[in-house]
Amino acid sequence: MREFHCPSCRGQVPFEQCECTSCGNKLLFDTANLKMVRLQDENSRDNREIIGCNWSVEGMGPYCASCCLNRTIPNLSVLRNVLLWKRVEEAKRRLVYDLRRLQLPLVSRNGDHIAFEILSDESGPVLTGHRSGLITLNLAEADDVERESRRIAFREPYRTLLGHFRHEVGHFYWDLLVEGTKLRASFNLIWRVRPKLVACDAVGFCDGLCRFDRSHLADSARAPVR
């Protein structure tokens, strides 16, 4: 992440900051020009008060370029959900910032659009995943304790909210930029030289992931408690 500065005092400010800690000016992130501006210079809407969203709004809509991608959000009558959703949206804004910086499209050739479902498991299990541009994230992943317990169970050295978003959006861009192109041949070669993982075809890949997860869960269950 690059450095950002207050437009008034030029002090360095974090990407998520709504107010400059040096001069006290209220800030917005200008999504068109990818820089910090003063609040009175741009539009701000609903989610600034709810979850501290510091992005400007383009046009007359109520939501910024990140918030407007949400198809479903958790029940905000539950305070814990609001606190966890704030963390989720902070990570999602970093993802959308990267997509804009890299000028990647948000719509596929067949019309699939990147969208997000942020779901709580209060009513049943929620599986994080991707389907035709729709990315589903379990709100519990924003709970540090819950996420760490899952990281240990799956023996993952790296498990973060931003990591989840990058992984799932990667499926979208694989289908858009790699699958069906000459680039696919290079990835097939990589899988051939790593036969212990999974087959290079899509079905084999999914089956291999399932076998990998089941074997690691079984190993975790058999491992002695220290």
Z-matrix of the N, CA and C atoms (Angstrom, degrees):
N
C 1 1.455
C 2 1.531 1 109.20
N 3 1.308 2 117.09 1 130.96
C 4 1.461 3 122.74 2 179.50
C 5 1.525 4 110.66 3 -73.30
N 6 1.321 5 116.52 4 167.67
C 7 1.458 6 121.38 5 177.96
C 8 1.531 7 109.75 6 -82.15
N 9 1.343 8 114.80 7 144.04
C 10 1.463 9 120.83 8 175.04
C 11 1.526 10 108.46 9 -121.73
N 12 1.351 11 115.61 10 151.31
C 13 1.449 12 119.96 11 -175.22
C 14 1.530 13 111.06 12 -132.06
N 15 1.318 14 115.71 13 148.50
C 16 1.463 15 122.03 14 176.35
C 17 1.527 16 108.52 15 -65.57
N 18 1.345 17 118.07 16 132.18
C 19 1.472 18 119.80 17 -179.33
C 20 1.530 19 113.28 18 -69.12
N 21 1.330 20 117.14 19 -14.85
C 22 1.463 21 120.28 20 -178.55
C 23 1.518 22 112.79 21 -92.76
N 24 1.342 23 117.51 22 -56.66
C 25 1.462 24 121.08 23 -175.51
C 26 1.520 25 112.88 24 -102.31
N 27 1.350 26 117.65 25 -6.71
C 28 1.467 27 123.99 26 -179.45
C 29 1.520 28 112.91 27 67.33
N 30 1.331 29 117.38 28 13.35
C 31 1.455 30 120.58 29 175.72
C 32 1.514 31 110.69 30 -70.67
N 33 1.313 32 116.92 31 149.39
C 34 1.462 33 120.85 32 179.80
C 35 1.526 34 110.12 33 -72.25
N 36 1.334 35 116.46 34 135.02
C 37 1.470 36 121.33 35 -179.71
C 38 1.526 37 109.31 36 -130.02
N 39 1.336 38 117.67 37 143.40
C 40 1.468 39 120.69 38 176.53
C 41 1.528 40 111.35 39 -65.11
N 42 1.310 41 115.27 40 157.93
C 43 1.465 42 122.33 41 -177.31
C 44 1.525 43 111.89 42 -59.29
N 45 1.343 44 117.42 43 -34.95
C 46 1.464 45 120.75 44 -175.62
C 47 1.523 46 113.47 45 -89.66
N 48 1.326 47 118.16 46 0.72
C 49 1.464 48 121.68 47 -170.84
C 50 1.520 49 112.42 48 -69.82
N 51 1.344 50 115.71 49 134.78
C 52 1.462 51 121.69 50 175.18
C 53 1.528 52 111.97 51 -98.30
N 54 1.328 53 116.59 52 -12.76
C 55 1.470 54 120.92 53 -177.18
C 56 1.524 55 109.24 54 -148.37
N 57 1.323 56 115.71 55 138.98
C 58 1.461 57 120.26 56 179.04
C 59 1.523 58 109.37 57 -72.38
N 60 1.310 59 117.56 58 126.22
C 61 1.457 60 121.14 59 -179.05
C 62 1.517 61 112.29 60 -74.97
N 63 1.331 62 117.85 61 -13.09
C 64 1.466 63 121.38 62 -179.47
C 65 1.523 64 112.47 63 -90.00
N 66 1.344 65 117.08 64 -50.12
C 67 1.469 66 120.11 65 -175.89
C 68 1.524 67 113.68 66 -110.52
N 69 1.345 68 117.55 67 -10.95
C 70 1.463 69 120.57 68 176.22
C 71 1.515 70 115.39 69 85.43
N 72 1.319 71 118.72 70 -0.33
C 73 1.467 72 120.77 71 179.01
C 74 1.520 73 110.85 72 -67.20
N 75 1.331 74 115.87 73 139.27
C 76 1.459 75 120.66 74 177.00
C 77 1.525 76 108.73 75 -78.15
N 78 1.347 77 115.21 76 138.03
C 79 1.454 78 121.32 77 -170.84
C 80 1.520 79 112.74 78 -119.20
N 81 1.321 80 114.63 79 154.57
C 82 1.463 81 123.28 80 170.82
C 83 1.520 82 107.97 81 -133.05
N 84 1.327 83 115.42 82 148.61
C 85 1.454 84 119.29 83 172.53
C 86 1.517 85 107.99 84 -92.67
N 87 1.321 86 116.36 85 118.17
C 88 1.460 87 123.02 86 179.88
C 89 1.529 88 108.32 87 -77.74
N 90 1.330 89 117.22 88 105.41
C 91 1.467 90 121.12 89 -174.28
C 92 1.524 91 112.65 90 -73.08
N 93 1.327 92 117.85 91 -19.53
C 94 1.464 93 120.25 92 178.84
C 95 1.521 94 111.25 93 -76.77
N 96 1.339 95 116.42 94 -39.13
C 97 1.461 96 121.13 95 -176.68
C 98 1.526 97 113.20 96 -109.39
N 99 1.355 98 117.15 97 0.04
C 100 1.466 99 123.10 98 176.99
C 101 1.525 100 111.93 99 55.30
N 102 1.333 101 115.77 100 52.92
C 103 1.456 102 120.36 101 177.51
C 104 1.523 103 109.50 102 -152.30
N 105 1.345 104 116.10 103 163.84
C 106 1.456 105 121.46 104 178.02
C 107 1.526 106 110.51 105 -82.00
N 108 1.335 107 115.19 106 139.05
C 109 1.466 108 121.10 107 176.84
C 110 1.525 109 108.53 108 -134.02
N 111 1.331 110 116.96 109 168.33
C 112 1.466 111 121.09 110 176.45
C 113 1.520 112 109.62 111 -73.66
N 114 1.306 113 116.26 112 147.38
C 115 1.463 114 121.56 113 -176.00
C 116 1.522 115 111.71 114 -57.73
N 117 1.344 116 118.63 115 -39.41
C 118 1.454 117 120.36 116 -176.75
C 119 1.517 118 113.42 117 -71.72
N 120 1.329 119 116.98 118 -10.44
C 121 1.454 120 120.43 119 -178.87
C 122 1.518 121 113.59 120 -88.41
N 123 1.321 122 117.50 121 -13.15
C 124 1.467 123 120.66 122 -175.45
C 125 1.524 124 109.98 123 -137.81
N 126 1.317 125 115.52 124 176.67
C 127 1.460 126 121.30 125 179.38
C 128 1.523 127 111.00 126 -88.55
N 129 1.317 128 115.87 127 143.68
C 130 1.466 129 121.63 128 173.24
C 131 1.514 130 107.77 129 -132.02
N 132 1.319 131 117.89 130 148.11
C 133 1.459 132 120.36 131 -175.20
C 134 1.533 133 111.43 132 -133.00
N 135 1.327 134 115.77 133 -157.76
C 136 1.457 135 125.29 134 -164.75
C 137 1.531 136 115.06 135 -54.97
N 138 1.311 137 118.50 136 -49.11
C 139 1.455 138 120.41 137 -167.79
C 140 1.523 139 114.78 138 -74.59
N 141 1.311 140 117.94 139 -5.14
C 142 1.462 141 119.35 140 175.02
C 143 1.518 142 110.17 141 -64.50
N 144 1.315 143 116.75 142 -41.43
C 145 1.469 144 121.08 143 -179.28
C 146 1.526 145 111.72 144 -76.43
N 147 1.320 146 117.60 145 -32.75
C 148 1.468 147 120.61 146 -174.15
C 149 1.524 148 111.80 147 -80.13
N 150 1.344 149 116.66 148 -49.40
C 151 1.468 150 120.11 149 -173.85
C 152 1.525 151 113.09 150 -127.28
N 153 1.347 152 116.67 151 11.10
C 154 1.458 153 118.99 152 177.11
C 155 1.516 154 114.13 153 72.29
N 156 1.328 155 118.12 154 28.37
C 157 1.458 156 121.00 155 177.29
C 158 1.520 157 108.95 156 -67.81
N 159 1.323 158 117.00 157 122.52
C 160 1.471 159 120.53 158 -176.02
C 161 1.529 160 112.57 159 -105.24
N 162 1.335 161 117.51 160 18.43
C 163 1.465 162 120.10 161 -179.63
C 164 1.524 163 111.12 162 -89.69
N 165 1.331 164 115.42 163 147.53
C 166 1.456 165 121.11 164 176.07
C 167 1.526 166 109.80 165 -75.65
N 168 1.323 167 115.17 166 160.99
C 169 1.460 168 121.85 167 179.37
C 170 1.517 169 108.82 168 -106.47
N 171 1.316 170 115.93 169 129.26
C 172 1.460 171 120.88 170 178.67
C 173 1.524 172 108.74 171 -93.25
N 174 1.324 173 116.77 172 122.07
C 175 1.464 174 120.44 173 -178.63
C 176 1.517 175 111.69 174 86.05
N 177 1.326 176 116.06 175 -155.44
C 178 1.456 177 121.51 176 -173.64
C 179 1.525 178 113.56 177 -102.00
N 180 1.312 179 118.79 178 3.39
C 181 1.459 180 120.78 179 -179.03
C 182 1.514 181 112.21 180 -71.03
N 183 1.327 182 117.09 181 166.40
C 184 1.464 183 120.90 182 -178.01
C 185 1.521 184 114.22 183 -84.80
N 186 1.350 185 118.32 184 -9.54
C 187 1.458 186 119.93 185 -172.49
C 188 1.529 187 111.80 186 -127.29
N 189 1.328 188 114.28 187 155.01
C 190 1.459 189 121.00 188 179.68
C 191 1.532 190 110.39 189 -78.55
N 192 1.345 191 115.64 190 -179.39
C 193 1.460 192 120.75 191 -176.95
C 194 1.517 193 112.98 192 -66.33
N 195 1.331 194 118.19 193 -19.82
C 196 1.462 195 121.52 194 176.86
C 197 1.525 196 111.34 195 -90.85
N 198 1.327 197 116.97 196 -49.93
C 199 1.471 198 120.79 197 -177.74
C 200 1.525 199 112.18 198 -62.82
N 201 1.337 200 117.21 199 -32.08
C 202 1.468 201 119.44 200 -176.85
C 203 1.526 202 112.49 201 -70.96
N 204 1.334 203 117.15 202 -10.46
C 205 1.460 204 120.06 203 177.72
C 206 1.525 205 112.30 204 -82.23
N 207 1.329 206 117.71 205 -7.51
C 208 1.464 207 121.31 206 -179.44
C 209 1.518 208 110.85 207 -74.95
N 210 1.328 209 116.04 208 126.95
C 211 1.457 210 120.73 209 172.88
C 212 1.530 211 110.12 210 -93.58
N 213 1.334 212 116.41 211 -36.61
C 214 1.463 213 121.53 212 179.99
C 215 1.521 214 108.51 213 -139.66
N 216 1.345 215 116.21 214 138.08
C 217 1.455 216 121.46 215 175.45
C 218 1.529 217 108.64 216 -124.21
N 219 1.334 218 118.28 217 161.89
C 220 1.472 219 119.94 218 -178.07
C 221 1.522 220 112.47 219 -70.80
N 222 1.312 221 115.15 220 169.24
C 223 1.456 222 122.38 221 178.49
C 224 1.532 223 109.56 222 -67.63
N 225 1.333 224 117.24 223 112.52
C 226 1.465 225 121.28 224 -174.31
C 227 1.526 226 113.45 225 -84.03
N 228 1.333 227 116.86 226 0.84
C 229 1.464 228 119.02 227 174.72
C 230 1.526 229 111.14 228 -77.41
N 231 1.343 230 115.90 229 -12.24
C 232 1.466 231 121.98 230 177.39
C 233 1.528 232 107.69 231 -98.83
N 234 1.330 233 116.99 232 117.09
C 235 1.464 234 121.11 233 -174.85
C 236 1.525 235 112.04 234 -57.59
N 237 1.313 236 117.27 235 -40.93
C 238 1.474 237 120.32 236 -179.55
C 239 1.522 238 110.62 237 -59.48
N 240 1.322 239 116.99 238 -38.81
C 241 1.455 240 120.32 239 178.83
C 242 1.521 241 111.63 240 -62.24
N 243 1.326 242 116.26 241 -40.03
C 244 1.471 243 120.65 242 179.82
C 245 1.527 244 110.35 243 -63.14
N 246 1.334 245 116.35 244 -45.06
C 247 1.459 246 120.82 245 -179.13
C 248 1.529 247 111.48 246 -63.69
N 249 1.336 248 116.52 247 -42.80
C 250 1.459 249 119.83 248 179.76
C 251 1.526 250 111.45 249 -71.24
N 252 1.327 251 116.92 250 -37.43
C 253 1.463 252 120.70 251 179.17
C 254 1.528 253 110.75 252 -62.91
N 255 1.324 254 117.05 253 -35.99
C 256 1.466 255 120.56 254 177.30
C 257 1.524 256 110.09 255 -58.65
N 258 1.330 257 116.97 256 -43.33
C 259 1.472 258 120.40 257 178.47
C 260 1.517 259 111.33 258 -64.74
N 261 1.335 260 116.08 259 -41.12
C 262 1.461 261 120.64 260 179.31
C 263 1.525 262 110.61 261 -60.40
N 264 1.330 263 115.84 262 -45.50
C 265 1.462 264 119.34 263 -176.97
C 266 1.528 265 111.75 264 -69.02
N 267 1.318 266 118.06 265 -31.08
C 268 1.461 267 120.02 266 175.53
C 269 1.524 268 110.19 267 -62.21
N 270 1.337 269 116.40 268 -43.15
C 271 1.461 270 120.25 269 178.09
C 272 1.525 271 111.04 270 -67.50
N 273 1.332 272 117.16 271 -39.63
C 274 1.470 273 120.66 272 -178.25
C 275 1.518 274 110.90 273 -66.71
N 276 1.332 275 118.16 274 -36.46
C 277 1.464 276 119.82 275 177.50
C 278 1.527 277 111.20 276 -63.61
N 279 1.333 278 116.98 277 -35.65
C 280 1.472 279 119.30 278 176.10
C 281 1.527 280 110.89 279 -65.31
N 282 1.338 281 116.43 280 -38.34
C 283 1.455 282 120.03 281 176.43
C 284 1.530 283 110.75 282 -63.04
N 285 1.335 284 116.98 283 -50.44
C 286 1.461 285 121.11 284 -176.98
C 287 1.531 286 110.33 285 -64.37
N 288 1.323 287 117.14 286 -35.87
C 289 1.460 288 120.37 287 175.06
C 290 1.523 289 110.24 288 -57.69
N 291 1.348 290 117.24 289 -46.89
C 292 1.463 291 120.98 290 179.49
C 293 1.522 292 111.41 291 -62.60
N 294 1.334 293 117.28 292 -41.46
C 295 1.463 294 120.37 293 -179.95
C 296 1.525 295 110.92 294 -63.17
N 297 1.328 296 116.16 295 -38.94
C 298 1.469 297 120.00 296 178.16
C 299 1.520 298 111.13 297 -70.36
N 300 1.315 299 116.02 298 -41.76
C 301 1.466 300 120.17 299 -179.34
C 302 1.524 301 110.30 300 -62.17
N 303 1.327 302 116.75 301 -38.24
C 304 1.457 303 121.66 302 179.74
C 305 1.525 304 112.57 303 -85.33
N 306 1.337 305 116.21 304 -3.20
C 307 1.465 306 122.86 305 178.57
C 308 1.531 307 111.59 306 57.18
N 309 1.331 308 115.00 307 42.75
C 310 1.459 309 120.46 308 177.42
C 311 1.528 310 110.18 309 -86.23
N 312 1.309 311 118.23 310 141.61
C 313 1.473 312 120.77 311 -179.66
C 314 1.521 313 111.33 312 -71.37
N 315 1.322 314 115.57 313 150.39
C 316 1.465 315 121.61 314 177.00
C 317 1.528 316 111.71 315 -101.74
N 318 1.329 317 116.80 316 -1.76
C 319 1.458 318 122.08 317 -179.33
C 320 1.524 319 108.43 318 -127.71
N 321 1.337 320 116.41 319 133.50
C 322 1.457 321 121.06 320 179.17
C 323 1.522 322 110.30 321 -81.94
N 324 1.336 323 115.98 322 173.34
C 325 1.462 324 120.90 323 -178.79
C 326 1.534 325 112.36 324 -65.48
N 327 1.328 326 116.58 325 -27.43
C 328 1.474 327 118.96 326 179.80
C 329 1.528 328 112.72 327 -94.85
N 330 1.343 329 116.70 328 8.93
C 331 1.460 330 120.24 329 173.56
C 332 1.510 331 115.91 330 97.63
N 333 1.348 332 118.05 331 -2.62
C 334 1.466 333 120.13 332 176.79
C 335 1.525 334 109.02 333 -66.93
N 336 1.320 335 115.95 334 133.08
C 337 1.466 336 122.33 335 -176.24
C 338 1.522 337 109.65 336 -116.36
N 339 1.316 338 116.78 337 136.84
C 340 1.461 339 119.48 338 175.82
C 341 1.524 340 109.41 339 -62.96
N 342 1.319 341 115.89 340 127.01
C 343 1.463 342 122.40 341 178.52
C 344 1.524 343 107.79 342 -147.76
N 345 1.331 344 115.61 343 165.86
C 346 1.462 345 119.89 344 -174.27
C 347 1.519 346 111.48 345 -132.60
N 348 1.324 347 114.73 346 140.35
C 349 1.461 348 122.97 347 168.77
C 350 1.524 349 107.35 348 -117.27
N 351 1.327 350 116.72 349 116.25
C 352 1.461 351 121.65 350 177.74
C 353 1.524 352 106.37 351 -105.43
N 354 1.328 353 116.35 352 104.05
C 355 1.463 354 121.04 353 -169.16
C 356 1.523 355 111.72 354 -115.39
N 357 1.323 356 115.40 355 143.29
C 358 1.458 357 121.96 356 174.07
C 359 1.522 358 109.24 357 -95.97
N 360 1.332 359 116.21 358 146.43
C 361 1.470 360 119.65 359 -179.06
C 362 1.523 361 112.26 360 -89.64
N 363 1.334 362 117.22 361 23.87
C 364 1.473 363 120.87 362 177.67
C 365 1.522 364 111.29 363 -62.23
N 366 1.344 365 116.59 364 -34.71
C 367 1.466 366 120.56 365 -176.07
C 368 1.519 367 112.75 366 -100.47
N 369 1.318 368 117.55 367 0.65
C 370 1.465 369 120.42 368 -179.51
C 371 1.514 370 110.80 369 152.82
N 372 1.340 371 117.06 370 172.14
C 373 1.467 372 120.94 371 -177.64
C 374 1.530 373 111.88 372 -61.94
N 375 1.323 374 115.49 373 142.96
C 376 1.460 375 122.47 374 177.22
C 377 1.526 376 107.97 375 -124.04
N 378 1.325 377 116.12 376 124.28
C 379 1.460 378 121.06 377 179.44
C 380 1.516 379 109.64 378 -102.70
N 381 1.318 380 116.51 379 124.54
C 382 1.450 381 120.88 380 174.82
C 383 1.520 382 108.84 381 -70.05
N 384 1.336 383 117.23 382 132.72
C 385 1.454 384 119.34 383 -178.20
C 386 1.517 385 112.53 384 -176.32
N 387 1.340 386 115.46 385 -172.89
C 388 1.464 387 122.84 386 -177.30
C 389 1.520 388 109.94 387 -137.54
N 390 1.323 389 116.17 388 140.34
C 391 1.457 390 121.41 389 174.89
C 392 1.520 391 109.15 390 -150.97
N 393 1.320 392 116.22 391 111.95
C 394 1.468 393 122.69 392 175.86
C 395 1.525 394 112.63 393 51.63
N 396 1.327 395 116.86 394 43.35
C 397 1.456 396 121.22 395 177.76
C 398 1.511 397 114.75 396 93.57
N 399 1.339 398 117.46 397 -18.49
C 400 1.460 399 121.02 398 179.71
C 401 1.528 400 109.20 399 -86.72
N 402 1.324 401 116.18 400 118.20
C 403 1.460 402 122.33 401 -178.53
C 404 1.526 403 108.81 402 -104.83
N 405 1.325 404 115.76 403 122.02
C 406 1.466 405 121.43 404 179.07
C 407 1.520 406 109.02 405 -104.99
N 408 1.329 407 115.93 406 131.81
C 409 1.465 408 120.99 407 178.48
C 410 1.515 409 109.62 408 -127.24
N 411 1.327 410 116.06 409 132.29
C 412 1.458 411 121.55 410 174.62
C 413 1.524 412 108.55 411 -74.69
N 414 1.328 413 116.93 412 123.27
C 415 1.457 414 121.52 413 -178.43
C 416 1.522 415 112.04 414 -57.07
N 417 1.336 416 117.10 415 -27.52
C 418 1.464 417 121.18 416 -178.88
C 419 1.523 418 112.27 417 -61.30
N 420 1.343 419 117.53 418 -21.04
C 421 1.464 420 120.54 419 178.71
C 422 1.524 421 111.67 420 -65.18
N 423 1.338 422 117.65 421 -16.84
C 424 1.463 423 121.12 422 177.66
C 425 1.524 424 112.06 423 -83.55
N 426 1.341 425 116.80 424 -9.36
C 427 1.461 426 121.75 425 175.81
C 428 1.523 427 108.01 426 -85.73
N 429 1.328 428 116.83 427 115.72
C 430 1.464 429 120.78 428 -173.48
C 431 1.530 430 112.53 429 -57.47
N 432 1.342 431 116.68 430 -41.17
C 433 1.464 432 120.53 431 -178.46
C 434 1.526 433 110.71 432 -66.41
N 435 1.328 434 116.52 433 -45.95
C 436 1.460 435 121.29 434 -179.48
C 437 1.524 436 110.75 435 -63.91
N 438 1.328 437 116.75 436 -43.66
C 439 1.463 438 120.16 437 -179.01
C 440 1.528 439 111.19 438 -65.90
N 441 1.335 440 116.89 439 -37.98
C 442 1.460 441 120.18 440 179.64
C 443 1.522 442 110.86 441 -67.63
N 444 1.324 443 117.10 442 -38.22
C 445 1.468 444 119.81 443 179.04
C 446 1.529 445 110.33 444 -64.72
N 447 1.322 446 116.98 445 -37.78
C 448 1.462 447 120.41 446 177.94
C 449 1.526 448 110.34 447 -71.35
N 450 1.311 449 116.82 448 -36.42
C 451 1.465 450 120.07 449 178.72
C 452 1.524 451 110.49 450 -61.07
N 453 1.334 452 115.97 451 -42.57
C 454 1.464 453 120.52 452 179.54
C 455 1.528 454 110.53 453 -69.05
N 456 1.336 455 116.91 454 -42.14
C 457 1.468 456 120.58 455 -178.71
C 458 1.522 457 111.69 456 -61.46
N 459 1.330 458 116.55 457 -38.04
C 460 1.463 459 120.39 458 -178.84
C 461 1.527 460 112.36 459 -94.88
N 462 1.334 461 115.81 460 5.24
C 463 1.464 462 121.95 461 178.77
C 464 1.523 463 111.70 462 52.50
N 465 1.316 464 115.43 463 47.59
C 466 1.455 465 120.81 464 179.43
C 467 1.530 466 109.62 465 -99.79
N 468 1.326 467 118.36 466 127.16
C 469 1.464 468 119.46 467 177.69
C 470 1.513 469 112.22 468 -74.91
N 471 1.351 470 117.39 469 -18.11
C 472 1.457 471 121.24 470 -174.48
C 473 1.525 472 109.04 471 -138.49
N 474 1.315 473 117.08 472 115.45
C 475 1.468 474 120.88 473 178.22
C 476 1.522 475 108.25 474 -149.06
N 477 1.321 476 116.86 475 103.64
C 478 1.458 477 122.25 476 179.81
C 479 1.527 478 109.13 477 -133.66
N 480 1.335 479 115.77 478 168.36
C 481 1.460 480 119.70 479 176.53
C 482 1.525 481 110.92 480 -63.02
N 483 1.325 482 116.49 481 -47.47
C 484 1.460 483 119.64 482 179.70
C 485 1.524 484 110.49 483 -63.22
N 486 1.337 485 116.46 484 -36.81
C 487 1.454 486 119.99 485 177.00
C 488 1.516 487 112.15 486 -61.38
N 489 1.336 488 117.19 487 -40.64
C 490 1.468 489 121.11 488 176.61
C 491 1.524 490 110.43 489 -60.23
N 492 1.336 491 116.18 490 -48.93
C 493 1.461 492 119.80 491 -178.40
C 494 1.528 493 111.25 492 -61.61
N 495 1.325 494 116.95 493 -43.23
C 496 1.463 495 120.00 494 -179.83
C 497 1.528 496 111.32 495 -64.21
N 498 1.339 497 116.23 496 -39.14
C 499 1.462 498 119.97 497 179.02
C 500 1.520 499 110.87 498 -63.53
N 501 1.328 500 116.71 499 -49.43
C 502 1.462 501 120.19 500 -175.14
C 503 1.524 502 111.44 501 -69.05
N 504 1.332 503 117.90 502 -39.51
C 505 1.470 504 119.19 503 179.39
C 506 1.524 505 109.75 504 -69.63
N 507 1.341 506 116.50 505 -22.59
C 508 1.448 507 120.10 506 175.92
C 509 1.517 508 112.54 507 -61.85
N 510 1.348 509 117.66 508 -33.74
C 511 1.464 510 121.19 509 176.35
C 512 1.531 511 110.17 510 -61.63
N 513 1.347 512 115.58 511 -41.63
C 514 1.463 513 120.80 512 -179.61
C 515 1.526 514 110.35 513 -62.04
N 516 1.344 515 116.35 514 -46.38
C 517 1.463 516 119.30 515 -176.70
C 518 1.529 517 112.23 516 -76.96
N 519 1.328 518 117.09 517 -23.20
C 520 1.466 519 119.11 518 171.59
C 521 1.528 520 109.82 519 -61.74
N 522 1.341 521 115.81 520 -50.16
C 523 1.464 522 120.20 521 -179.75
C 524 1.530 523 111.13 522 -62.96
N 525 1.341 524 116.22 523 -34.79
C 526 1.459 525 120.38 524 -175.14
C 527 1.525 526 112.89 525 -81.06
N 528 1.330 527 117.17 526 -40.56
C 529 1.468 528 120.70 527 -169.24
C 530 1.530 529 114.62 528 -110.21
N 531 1.350 530 117.96 529 -20.17
C 532 1.465 531 119.90 530 -173.87
C 533 1.523 532 112.75 531 -115.07
N 534 1.318 533 116.71 532 -53.41
C 535 1.460 534 121.18 533 -176.17
C 536 1.534 535 110.28 534 -57.42
N 537 1.336 536 115.35 535 129.83
C 538 1.457 537 119.54 536 178.99
C 539 1.513 538 114.38 537 82.67
N 540 1.330 539 117.97 538 5.72
C 541 1.462 540 121.84 539 179.10
C 542 1.531 541 109.79 540 -116.59
N 543 1.330 542 115.56 541 176.11
C 544 1.463 543 120.38 542 178.88
C 545 1.527 544 111.83 543 -66.88
N 546 1.328 545 117.10 544 -20.39
C 547 1.464 546 120.31 545 -179.92
C 548 1.525 547 111.60 546 -65.03
N 549 1.326 548 116.90 547 -24.93
C 550 1.465 549 120.15 548 -176.97
C 551 1.526 550 111.82 549 -60.00
N 552 1.339 551 117.46 550 -34.20
C 553 1.457 552 121.62 551 -176.96
C 554 1.522 553 111.26 552 -60.29
N 555 1.328 554 117.22 553 -37.74
C 556 1.464 555 120.62 554 179.91
C 557 1.517 556 110.76 555 -65.13
N 558 1.330 557 117.45 556 -39.77
C 559 1.459 558 120.65 557 179.40
C 560 1.525 559 111.09 558 -69.76
N 561 1.337 560 117.71 559 -35.79
C 562 1.458 561 120.26 560 176.20
C 563 1.524 562 110.82 561 -60.11
N 564 1.326 563 116.09 562 -38.65
C 565 1.464 564 120.38 563 179.22
C 566 1.522 565 110.83 564 -64.06
N 567 1.341 566 116.21 565 -40.22
C 568 1.467 567 120.15 566 179.07
C 569 1.519 568 110.70 567 -61.11
N 570 1.345 569 117.32 568 -44.20
C 571 1.458 570 120.17 569 -178.33
C 572 1.528 571 111.40 570 -67.96
N 573 1.335 572 117.38 571 -32.16
C 574 1.470 573 119.90 572 -179.47
C 575 1.521 574 111.44 573 -67.34
N 576 1.323 575 116.79 574 -33.33
C 577 1.465 576 118.41 575 -179.11
C 578 1.525 577 111.23 576 -85.55
N 579 1.344 578 117.70 577 -0.34
C 580 1.458 579 121.55 578 175.47
C 581 1.517 580 109.19 579 -127.37
N 582 1.326 581 118.45 580 60.88
C 583 1.481 582 121.88 581 -173.48
C 584 1.510 583 113.51 582 -64.85
N 585 1.332 584 118.15 583 -18.23
C 586 1.468 585 119.97 584 -177.35
C 587 1.516 586 111.64 585 -69.00
N 588 1.329 587 117.30 586 -21.88
C 589 1.460 588 119.90 587 -177.57
C 590 1.522 589 110.39 588 -78.97
N 591 1.312 590 117.12 589 -85.74
C 592 1.462 591 120.36 590 -177.32
C 593 1.512 592 108.96 591 -149.98
N 594 1.332 593 115.71 592 167.76
C 595 1.456 594 119.96 593 174.65
C 596 1.520 595 109.25 594 -67.81
N 597 1.333 596 116.79 595 159.31
C 598 1.459 597 119.39 596 -173.99
C 599 1.519 598 112.72 597 -80.96
N 600 1.324 599 119.28 598 -17.30
C 601 1.456 600 119.34 599 179.86
C 602 1.515 601 110.28 600 -77.28
N 603 1.351 602 116.20 601 160.05
C 604 1.468 603 121.20 602 -172.68
C 605 1.515 604 112.33 603 -61.87
N 606 1.344 605 117.51 604 -42.63
C 607 1.464 606 119.88 605 -179.56
C 608 1.521 607 110.22 606 -64.59
N 609 1.340 608 116.01 607 -44.95
C 610 1.456 609 119.78 608 178.74
C 611 1.508 610 112.05 609 -61.99
N 612 1.322 611 116.56 610 -35.82
C 613 1.459 612 120.83 611 179.22
C 614 1.525 613 110.97 612 -63.39
N 615 1.333 614 116.35 613 -48.32
C 616 1.470 615 120.55 614 -179.50
C 617 1.524 616 111.07 615 -63.82
N 618 1.335 617 116.53 616 -44.48
C 619 1.461 618 119.85 617 178.41
C 620 1.523 619 110.81 618 -62.04
N 621 1.333 620 115.12 619 -40.01
C 622 1.462 621 119.31 620 179.75
C 623 1.509 622 112.42 621 -64.24
N 624 1.331 623 116.91 622 -39.43
C 625 1.461 624 120.37 623 177.62
C 626 1.526 625 110.60 624 -63.02
N 627 1.325 626 116.40 625 -42.13
C 628 1.468 627 119.74 626 179.33
C 629 1.525 628 110.69 627 -62.48
N 630 1.344 629 116.60 628 -43.90
C 631 1.456 630 119.71 629 179.04
C 632 1.524 631 111.05 630 -64.30
N 633 1.335 632 115.15 631 -39.01
C 634 1.469 633 120.23 632 179.46
C 635 1.530 634 110.30 633 -62.14
N 636 1.357 635 117.14 634 -47.31
C 637 1.460 636 121.22 635 -179.35
C 638 1.521 637 111.14 636 -63.13
N 639 1.361 638 116.77 637 -43.35
C 640 1.464 639 119.69 638 -178.28
C 641 1.525 640 111.31 639 -64.48
N 642 1.337 641 116.42 640 -41.51
C 643 1.465 642 119.27 641 -178.75
C 644 1.514 643 111.33 642 -66.36
N 645 1.340 644 117.01 643 -37.76
C 646 1.459 645 119.37 644 -178.99
C 647 1.524 646 111.64 645 -73.33
N 648 1.342 647 116.48 646 -34.44
C 649 1.459 648 118.78 647 175.29
C 650 1.520 649 110.32 648 -65.83
N 651 1.329 650 116.58 649 -39.52
C 652 1.470 651 120.17 650 178.79
C 653 1.521 652 110.25 651 -65.79
N 654 1.343 653 116.93 652 -40.86
C 655 1.467 654 120.14 653 178.51
C 656 1.523 655 110.46 654 -63.50
N 657 1.335 656 116.50 655 -38.93
C 658 1.465 657 120.32 656 179.47
C 659 1.514 658 111.18 657 -64.52
N 660 1.337 659 115.81 658 -37.52
C 661 1.470 660 119.84 659 -179.13
C 662 1.526 661 110.91 660 -68.65
N 663 1.367 662 116.46 661 -33.74
C 664 1.458 663 120.07 662 -178.79
C 665 1.519 664 113.15 663 -83.29
N 666 1.341 665 116.01 664 -18.20
C 667 1.475 666 118.63 665 -176.08
C 668 1.522 667 110.72 666 -66.13
N 669 1.351 668 117.94 667 136.46
C 670 1.461 669 120.66 668 179.56
C 671 1.529 670 111.47 669 -68.20
N 672 1.312 671 115.93 670 147.74
C 673 1.462 672 121.74 671 176.52
C 674 1.509 673 109.62 672 -80.69
N 675 1.322 674 116.90 673 127.50
C 676 1.456 675 121.10 674 -178.77
C 677 1.508 676 111.46 675 -107.20
